[in-house]
């Protein structure tokens, strides 16, 4: 199981939000490239980048910071936030140099378009599945839809997706651990044949151990994103990587 340190970008800085709430922001660093290099040194094998301004604006905003990270590290970087048209995705993959494009909002709003992007960029598109009470949330989590996360995922189970990144918003940034119901939700997604990355609520090495155990049971649970915990020091990236591998 891969460990993906998260770098959330807002105003060019490295920040974390609680439950996706832009009013509950903590700034953890003003140099995202330095942060990226640190997580690479500590053993991260892929970085999870989120353009929070982009998620709100509907187009990438922190492009210079993203490009700085991609150019500085040797490990691949995936990116979510504001990727809502083909030209933008193409630019981020081919010019900026990210490894995977994560699409959330547009997958719900334009499922046919999402399907066409997955076919246009096989193995390089990830579905960002952010759920609150099992329902899909979009637009930087500002809106909650009436579509179930499973219903949405099922539509795309036949595609060559890089991953489904499943976030239970209630857990995200709260430092309260990954609850059993969320793990069961992720396993349910893997049973559809989808590769799943866990996101939100990973707080201690016990969470990494539980997710690793689940991954042994179901190898399609391919990764875990760690965010606030590595910034607040409750998890060391090197320890998480050791357990997961």
Residue pairs with C-beta under 8 A, 6 or more apart in sequence:
1 211
1 212
1 215
1 221
1 222
1 223
1 224
1 244
1 245
2 45
2 46
2 197
2 222
2 223
2 224
2 244
3 43
3 44
3 45
3 208
3 223
3 224
3 226
3 237
3 240
3 241
3 244
4 44
4 45
4 46
4 47
4 48
4 78
4 197
4 223
4 224
4 225
4 226
5 39
5 42
5 44
5 47
5 48
5 225
5 226
5 227
5 230
5 237
6 47
6 48
6 49
6 50
6 199
6 225
6 226
6 227
6 230
7 14
7 32
7 35
7 36
7 39
7 47
7 48
7 49
7 50
7 69
8 14
8 15
8 16
8 17
8 49
8 50
8 52
8 227
9 15
9 32
9 49
9 50
9 51
9 52
9 53
9 62
9 65
9 66
9 81
10 22
10 25
10 52
10 53
10 62
11 53
11 62
12 30
12 32
12 62
12 64
12 65
13 27
13 29
13 30
13 32
14 27
14 28
14 29
14 30
14 31
14 32
14 35
15 25
15 26
15 27
15 28
15 52
16 25
16 26
16 28
16 173
16 227
16 228
16 231
17 24
17 25
17 26
17 52
17 172
17 173
18 24
18 172
18 173
18 174
19 141
19 169
19 170
19 172
19 173
19 174
20 130
20 137
20 140
20 141
20 169
20 172
20 173
22 52
22 56
22 140
24 173
26 228
26 231
28 35
28 231
29 35
32 65
32 68
32 69
33 65
33 68
33 69
33 72
36 47
36 69
36 72
36 73
36 77
37 72
37 73
39 47
39 230
39 237
40 47
40 73
40 74
40 75
42 236
42 237
42 238
42 241
43 237
43 238
43 241
43 242
44 75
44 237
44 241
45 75
45 241
46 75
46 76
46 77
46 78
46 99
46 223
47 69
47 73
47 75
47 76
47 77
47 78
48 77
48 78
48 80
48 165
48 199
48 225
49 66
49 69
49 77
49 78
49 79
49 80
49 98
50 79
50 80
50 81
51 60
51 61
51 62
51 66
51 79
51 80
51 81
51 82
52 81
52 140
53 61
53 62
53 81
53 82
54 60
54 61
54 62
54 81
54 82
54 83
55 80
55 81
55 82
55 105
55 139
55 140
55 141
56 82
56 139
56 140
56 142
57 82
58 82
58 84
58 105
58 139
59 82
59 84
59 88
60 66
60 79
60 81
60 82
60 83
60 88
60 92
61 82
63 96
66 77
66 79
66 92
66 96
66 98
67 96
67 97
69 77
70 77
70 96
70 97
70 98
71 97
76 98
76 99
76 100
77 97
77 98
77 99
78 98
78 99
78 100
78 101
78 102
78 126
78 162
79 92
79 96
79 98
79 100
79 101
79 102
80 101
80 102
80 103
80 104
80 126
80 128
80 165
81 102
81 140
82 88
83 89
83 92
83 101
83 102
83 103
83 106
84 103
84 105
84 106
86 117
86 120
89 101
89 103
89 117
89 121
89 125
92 98
92 101
93 101
93 121
93 124
99 124
100 124
100 125
100 126
100 162
100 163
101 117
101 121
101 124
101 125
101 126
102 125
102 126
102 127
102 128
102 165
103 114
103 117
103 125
103 126
103 127
103 128
104 127
104 128
104 129
104 130
104 138
105 138
105 139
106 113
106 114
107 114
107 127
107 128
107 152
107 156
108 136
108 138
108 145
108 147
108 152
109 138
111 152
111 155
111 156
114 125
114 127
114 156
115 155
115 156
115 159
117 125
118 125
118 156
118 159
118 160
118 161
119 159
119 160
122 160
123 160
123 161
123 162
124 162
125 159
125 161
125 162
126 161
126 162
126 163
126 164
126 165
126 197
127 152
127 153
127 156
127 161
127 163
127 164
127 165
128 165
128 167
129 136
129 149
129 152
129 153
129 164
129 165
129 166
129 167
129 189
130 136
130 137
130 138
130 141
130 167
130 169
131 137
131 149
131 166
131 167
131 168
131 169
131 185
132 141
132 144
132 168
132 169
132 170
133 144
133 170
134 148
134 149
134 150
134 185
135 144
135 145
135 146
135 147
135 148
135 149
136 144
136 145
136 147
136 148
136 149
136 152
137 143
137 144
137 145
137 169
138 144
138 145
141 169
149 166
149 185
150 185
150 188
150 189
153 164
153 189
153 192
153 194
154 192
156 194
157 192
157 193
157 194
161 194
161 195
162 195
163 194
163 195
163 196
163 197
163 222
163 223
164 189
164 194
164 195
164 196
164 197
165 196
165 197
165 199
165 225
166 182
166 185
166 186
166 189
166 196
166 197
166 198
166 199
167 199
167 200
168 179
168 182
168 185
168 200
168 201
169 200
171 177
171 178
171 179
171 182
171 200
171 201
172 199
172 200
172 201
172 227
173 200
173 227
173 228
174 201
175 203
175 228
175 229
175 232
175 234
176 201
176 203
177 201
177 202
177 203
177 204
177 206
177 207
178 198
178 200
178 201
178 202
178 203
178 207
178 210
178 211
179 201
182 198
182 200
182 201
183 198
183 210
183 211
183 214
186 196
186 198
186 214
186 221
187 214
187 217
187 218
187 221
189 196
190 196
190 218
190 220
190 221
191 218
193 220
194 220
195 220
195 222
196 220
196 221
196 222
197 222
197 223
197 224
197 225
198 211
198 221
198 223
198 224
198 225
199 224
199 225
199 227
200 225
201 207
202 208
202 211
202 224
202 225
202 226
202 227
202 229
202 235
203 228
203 229
203 234
203 235
204 229
204 234
204 235
205 235
205 239
205 240
205 243
207 224
208 224
208 226
208 235
208 239
208 240
208 243
208 244
209 243
211 221
211 224
211 244
212 243
212 244
214 221
215 221
215 222
215 244
224 240
224 244
226 235
226 237
226 240
229 235
230 236
230 237
230 240
